[in-house]
């Protein structure tokens, strides 16, 4: 029932599954095994909507889009069980029929039973081979169309990832498959408040399975248990943050400026505040910043929306050298040329976090990237204008789409003779599979993080090259 309620919330109210599901699980107080199964059903069905609807369309007498919405979501869950779980076919059909009866009454029960039995027969006949079930175009003739069907992604996303991966279709397939693998929970130990060793010890005391992150010195990865059991999360000593996001803030903090620092760092798109909090810990707190050979500047976090600005304020709570400014990053109320470091975590399609947001791939449109790219260019120009000569700007997106990453940077650089592009790999030593640079593009199938993109740029500097 919980999984069905999640699908209904996403379909009916535009809810976010990663927010709705934990709330429902807490309300129902499900046991560990039931929690896991409900999570697998809800997230799995949302990721595979295209595949499930395509299969249902082959066995129904009318398009599945015209089926009553509540019944349709139940059929999706039943079909997912038949196709992607070890639940016996008879049990999957019977429990789904019972769900239809409980949520939609007796009238659609015979229809649901007939449809699911046809699905079960087809899955048995084909061995569950998706390409055969949905008559996918042959890979040799139409690789993008084939991958779109068998990995249940819109074709435009397949094409965008292939473009970002230089046309390597094997890697494209691996990236698409990684979107369907449930990610571990990544935590960050705020380095001015607790060490990673302390966070690991707290997790062990709470009975959670945890290990150090592979790349960020502040990351802890949970492979089991509820992070809500950790007191440090409620007190702000630690937070939930993908290791890739941690690396973006760390790279900016590590990149040296040239000349004398002004003592100001700006996060132009700070909401909800995770990267701003880590930057503040690294750059405005004694000890953590000193360990990187950095001075002690203040951090200004810009966020235009009141609700998100409140989240940023919460993330920066009790940090006296960090401040929230209600402002659009394109028009910051700050003097130009006076900032040492600028982080631009630009609004984007979020294609880099599809594994964490199961319904997102079906909500995004191909036109979204081109629409957002104009905003992204404006933000990058704004950040470069803020930076002083010798200052550093980090342009970051949680998307590998070239229209939001390299093309944005290239377009701005064409207009800015006062800016040089740095090799971002130098600020993230030890990370594997970063390619030829100068950009950094992380991937779930390569580094196990969200698909974060990083470009580092420096304003021109003509004075002594003493590192600040």
C-alpha positions in Angstrom: 0.0 0.0 0.0 2.8 2.4 0.8 4.4 2.0 -2.6 1.0 2.6 -4.3 0.5 5.8 -2.2 3.9 7.1 -3.3 3.0 6.5 -7.0 -0.3 8.2 -6.5 1.4 11.2 -4.8 3.9 11.6 -7.6 1.2 11.2 -10.3 -1.6 13.2 -8.7 0.2 15.9 -6.7 3.6 16.1 -8.4 5.2 14.9 -5.1 8.9 14.0 -4.9 9.3 10.4 -4.0 12.5 10.8 -2.1 10.5 13.1 0.3 7.2 11.4 0.4 8.4 7.8 0.9 10.4 8.4 4.1 7.4 10.3 5.6 5.0 7.4 4.8 7.4 4.8 6.1 7.8 6.7 9.4 4.0 7.0 9.7 3.4 3.3 9.1 6.3 2.1 11.2 7.1 -0.7 8.9 9.7 -3.3 9.8 13.1 -3.3 8.2 12.2 -6.0 5.6 8.9 -4.4 4.7 10.5 -0.9 4.5 13.0 -2.3 2.1 10.4 -4.0 -0.1 8.2 -0.8 -0.2 11.2 1.3 -1.1 12.2 -1.2 -3.9 8.7 -1.2 -5.3 8.1 2.5 -5.2 11.5 3.6 -6.5 11.8 0.8 -9.0 8.4 1.3 -10.5 9.0 5.1 -10.9 12.3 4.6 -12.6 10.8 2.0 -14.9 7.6 3.8 -15.8 8.3 3.9 -19.5 9.1 0.2 -19.6 6.1 -0.8 -17.4 3.6 1.3 -19.4 5.1 0.0 -22.7 4.6 -3.6 -21.5 1.1 -2.9 -20.2 0.2 -1.3 -23.6 1.0 -4.7 -25.3 -1.5 -6.6 -23.2 -4.4 -4.2 -22.7 -7.3 -3.6 -25.1 -6.9 0.2 -24.6 -4.0 2.5 -24.0 -2.8 2.3 -20.5 -2.9 6.1 -20.3 -6.7 5.9 -20.4 -6.9 3.4 -17.5 -8.1 4.8 -14.2 -5.1 6.4 -12.5 -5.3 4.4 -9.3 -5.7 1.2 -11.1 -2.9 2.1 -13.5 -0.5 2.6 -10.6 -1.4 -0.7 -9.1 -0.9 -2.4 -12.4 2.5 -0.7 -12.6 3.5 -2.1 -9.3 2.3 -5.6 -10.2 4.1 -5.5 -13.5 7.3 -4.4 -11.8 7.1 -7.3 -9.4 6.6 -9.7 -12.3 9.5 -8.3 -14.3 12.1 -7.2 -11.8 11.7 -9.0 -8.5 11.8 -12.6 -7.2 8.2 -12.5 -6.0 6.4 -15.6 -7.5 4.1 -14.7 -10.3 1.0 -15.9 -8.6 1.7 -14.0 -5.5 2.5 -10.8 -7.4 -0.8 -11.1 -9.3 -2.9 -11.9 -6.3 -1.5 -9.2 -4.0 -1.9 -6.6 -6.8 -5.5 -7.6 -7.4 -6.1 -7.3 -3.7 -4.6 -3.8 -3.8 -6.9 -2.8 -6.7 -9.9 -4.2 -4.7 -8.9 -2.2 -1.6 -8.2 1.1 -3.4 -10.6 1.1 -6.4 -13.4 -1.3 -5.5 -14.7 -4.5 -7.1 -15.5 -3.2 -10.6 -11.9 -3.1 -12.0 -10.8 -6.3 -10.3 -11.5 -8.7 -13.2 -9.8 -6.3 -15.6 -6.7 -6.0 -13.4 -6.5 -9.8 -12.9 -6.7 -10.4 -16.7 -4.0 -7.8 -17.5 -1.6 -9.1 -14.9 -2.0 -12.7 -16.0 -1.2 -11.7 -19.5 1.9 -9.8 -18.3 3.0 -12.9 -16.3 2.6 -15.1 -19.4 4.6 -12.7 -21.6 7.4 -12.4 -19.0 7.5 -16.2 -18.7 7.5 -16.7 -22.5 10.4 -14.2 -23.1 12.4 -14.9 -19.9 11.8 -11.2 -19.0 14.0 -10.0 -21.9 12.9 -6.3 -22.2 14.1 -5.9 -25.8 11.9 -8.8 -26.8 8.9 -7.8 -24.6 8.8 -4.3 -26.1 10.1 -5.0 -29.6 13.1 -2.6 -29.1 14.8 -1.5 -32.3 18.0 -3.5 -32.9 21.1 -1.9 -31.3 23.0 -2.1 -34.5 20.3 0.0 -36.4 19.3 2.4 -33.7 21.5 2.3 -30.6 19.9 5.3 -28.9 16.4 3.9 -29.4 17.4 0.5 -28.2 19.1 1.8 -25.0 16.1 4.1 -24.3 13.8 1.0 -24.3 15.9 -1.5 -22.4 17.1 1.0 -19.7 13.7 2.8 -19.5 15.0 6.4 -20.2 13.6 9.0 -22.5 15.6 9.0 -25.8 16.8 12.5 -25.3 18.5 11.6 -22.1 20.3 8.7 -23.7 21.5 11.0 -26.5 22.7 13.6 -23.9 24.7 11.1 -21.9 26.2 9.6 -25.0 27.3 13.1 -26.1 28.9 13.8 -22.7 30.7 10.4 -22.9 32.2 11.1 -26.3 29.9 8.8 -28.1 31.1 5.7 -26.2 28.0 3.5 -26.3 29.3 0.9 -23.8 29.9 3.7 -21.3 26.5 5.2 -22.1 24.8 1.9 -21.3 26.8 1.7 -18.0 25.8 5.2 -17.1 22.1 4.5 -17.8 22.2 1.2 -15.9 23.8 3.1 -12.9 20.7 5.3 -12.8 18.7 2.3 -11.7 21.0 1.2 -8.9 19.8 2.4 -5.6 22.5 4.6 -4.2 24.0 4.4 -0.7 23.4 7.3 1.7 26.4 9.6 1.8 27.1 11.7 4.9 29.4 14.6 5.5 31.2 15.2 8.8 31.3 19.0 9.0 35.1 19.4 9.5 34.7 22.3 12.0 32.4 20.3 14.2 33.3 16.7 14.1 35.8 14.3 12.5 35.0 11.5 10.1 36.3 9.1 12.7 33.8 10.4 15.2 30.9 10.1 12.7 32.0 6.5 11.9 32.0 5.7 15.6 28.6 7.2 16.1 27.2 5.2 13.2 28.7 2.0 14.6 27.1 2.8 18.0 23.7 3.2 16.3 24.0 -0.2 14.7 24.5 1.2 11.2 26.8 -0.2 8.5 29.2 2.6 7.5 32.6 3.0 5.9 34.7 6.0 4.9 34.0 7.6 1.6 36.6 6.9 -1.1 37.5 10.4 -2.1 36.3 13.1 0.2 38.1 13.2 3.6 34.8 14.1 5.2 32.5 11.5 3.6 30.9 8.5 5.3 28.9 6.0 3.3 26.0 4.1 4.8 25.1 0.8 3.3 22.4 -0.1 5.8 20.1 1.5 8.4 18.3 4.7 8.9 20.6 7.8 9.1 17.9 9.5 11.2 19.2 7.5 14.1 22.4 9.6 14.2 22.3 12.5 16.7 24.9 14.4 14.7 22.4 15.0 11.9 19.9 16.7 14.1 22.6 18.9 15.8 24.2 20.0 12.5 27.6 18.3 13.2 27.0 16.1 10.1 24.7 16.1 7.1 23.4 14.1 4.2 25.4 15.0 1.2 26.6 13.1 -1.9 30.4 12.6 -1.9 30.5 14.3 -5.3 28.9 17.4 -4.0 31.5 17.4 -1.2 34.3 17.3 -3.7 32.9 20.3 -5.6 33.2 22.5 -2.4 36.6 21.0 -1.5 38.0 21.6 -5.0 37.1 25.3 -4.8 38.6 25.6 -1.3 41.8 23.9 -2.5 42.3 26.0 -5.6 44.8 28.8 -4.8 44.1 32.4 -5.5 46.7 34.8 -6.8 47.6 38.0 -5.0 46.2 39.3 -1.7 42.9 38.0 -0.6 40.0 40.3 0.3 38.6 37.8 2.8 35.3 37.1 1.0 33.9 33.9 -0.5 30.4 33.8 -2.2 28.1 31.0 -2.9 25.8 32.5 -5.6 23.2 29.7 -5.6 23.3 28.5 -2.1 20.0 26.6 -1.5 19.6 24.3 0.2 22.9 25.0 1.8 25.0 21.8 1.9 27.9 23.1 -0.1 27.8 26.5 1.6 28.1 24.8 5.0 31.1 22.8 3.9 32.7 25.9 2.4 32.1 27.8 5.6 33.7 25.0 7.6 36.7 24.9 5.3 37.2 28.6 4.8 35.9 30.4 7.9 36.8 28.2 10.8 40.1 27.8 12.5 41.8 24.5 12.0 40.0 23.2 9.0 41.0 26.1 6.8 44.4 26.2 8.2 45.0 22.6 7.3 44.6 23.6 3.7 46.9 26.6 4.1 44.0 29.0 3.7 43.2 32.4 5.4 40.0 33.0 7.4 37.5 34.8 5.1 33.8 35.2 5.5 31.2 33.4 3.4 28.2 35.1 1.9 25.5 32.7 0.7 23.0 34.1 -1.9 19.6 32.5 -2.3 16.5 34.3 -3.8 13.7 32.1 -2.5 12.6 32.6 1.1 12.0 28.9 1.8 15.4 27.8 0.5 17.1 30.8 2.2 15.7 29.5 5.4 17.3 26.1 4.7 20.7 27.8 4.0 20.4 29.7 7.3 19.8 26.5 9.1 22.8 24.8 7.4 25.0 27.8 8.4 23.6 28.1 11.9 26.1 29.1 14.6 28.8 29.9 12.1 29.6 33.6 12.9 31.5 34.2 9.7 28.8 32.9 7.4 25.8 35.0 6.3 22.7 34.5 4.1 21.8 37.1 1.6 18.3 37.1 0.0 19.4 37.8 -3.6 19.3 36.5 -7.2 22.8 35.3 -8.0 22.6 37.2 -11.3 22.2 40.5 -9.5 24.1 40.1 -6.2 24.2 43.2 -3.9 28.0 43.1 -3.8 30.7 45.2 -5.3 32.4 43.8 -8.4 35.9 42.6 -8.3 36.1 42.1 -4.6 35.6 38.4 -4.0 38.3 35.7 -3.6 36.3 32.7 -4.4 32.9 32.2 -6.0 30.8 29.0 -6.1 28.1 28.8 -8.8 26.1 25.6 -8.1 23.8 26.5 -11.0 20.2 25.4 -11.3 20.1 22.6 -13.9 18.1 19.6 -15.1 19.4 17.4 -12.4 20.3 14.6 -14.8 23.2 13.8 -12.6 21.0 12.7 -9.7 18.4 10.5 -11.5 19.3 7.5 -9.3 18.2 9.5 -6.2 15.1 11.0 -7.8 13.3 8.1 -9.5 10.5 10.1 -11.1 12.7 12.9 -12.5 13.6 11.3 -15.8 9.9 11.4 -16.8 9.3 14.9 -15.7 12.2 16.5 -17.5 12.0 17.7 -21.1 14.7 18.0 -23.7 14.0 21.7 -24.0 14.7 22.2 -20.3 18.5 22.1 -20.8 18.4 24.9 -23.5 16.1 27.0 -21.3 18.4 26.7 -18.3 21.6 27.3 -20.2 20.8 31.0 -20.6 20.4 31.3 -16.8 23.6 29.3 -16.3 25.5 31.7 -18.6 24.2 34.7 -16.7 25.2 33.2 -13.4 28.7 32.4 -14.6 29.1 36.0 -15.9 27.9 37.3 -12.6 30.3 35.2 -10.7 33.3 36.2 -12.8 32.4 39.8 -12.4 32.4 39.4 -8.6 35.8 37.7 -8.6 38.8 40.0 -8.0 41.9 39.7 -10.3 43.5 36.4 -9.3 40.2 35.1 -7.8 38.8 31.7 -8.6 35.3 30.8 -9.7 33.9 27.2 -9.6 31.0 26.5 -12.0 29.2 23.4 -10.9 26.1 21.5 -12.1 24.5 18.2 -11.1 24.2 17.3 -14.8 26.5 15.9 -17.4 24.5 17.4 -20.3 26.9 19.3 -22.5 24.3 22.1 -23.0 24.6 22.8 -19.3 28.3 22.1 -18.8 31.1 22.6 -21.3 29.0 24.6 -23.8 28.0 27.1 -21.1 31.7 27.6 -20.1 32.9 27.8 -23.7 30.2 30.4 -24.6 31.2 32.6 -21.7 35.0 32.2 -22.2 34.5 33.4 -25.8 33.4 36.7 -24.4 35.9 37.0 -21.6 39.5 37.7 -22.4 40.1 38.4 -18.7 39.4 34.8 -17.7 41.6 31.7 -17.9 40.3 28.1 -17.6 42.2 26.0 -14.9 42.7 22.3 -15.0 40.1 21.2 -12.3 41.7 17.8 -12.0 44.6 19.4 -10.1 42.3 20.3 -7.3 40.9 16.8 -6.9 44.1 14.6 -6.7 43.6 10.9 -6.5 40.2 10.7 -8.3 40.3 8.1 -11.0 38.9 8.2 -14.6 38.8 12.0 -14.9 39.8 12.0 -18.6 41.9 14.6 -20.3 40.6 17.7 -18.5 40.5 20.6 -18.0 36.9 19.9 -16.7 35.9 17.3 -14.2 32.9 15.2 -14.8 32.0 12.6 -12.2 29.7 9.6 -12.8 27.9 7.0 -10.8 29.4 4.2 -12.8 32.9 5.5 -12.6 33.3 7.2 -9.1 30.1 6.1 -7.4 28.9 9.7 -7.0 26.2 11.8 -8.6 27.2 13.1 -12.0 28.7 16.4 -10.8 30.4 18.7 -13.3 33.2 21.1 -12.3 34.9 23.9 -14.2 37.4 26.2 -12.4 38.2 29.6 -13.8 40.5 32.4 -12.7 40.2 36.2 -13.3 43.3 37.6 -14.9 46.0 38.8 -12.6 49.0 41.0 -13.5 50.6 41.5 -10.1 53.0 39.3 -8.1 52.0 35.6 -8.3 52.2 35.0 -4.6 49.5 32.4 -3.7 46.8 33.8 -1.4 
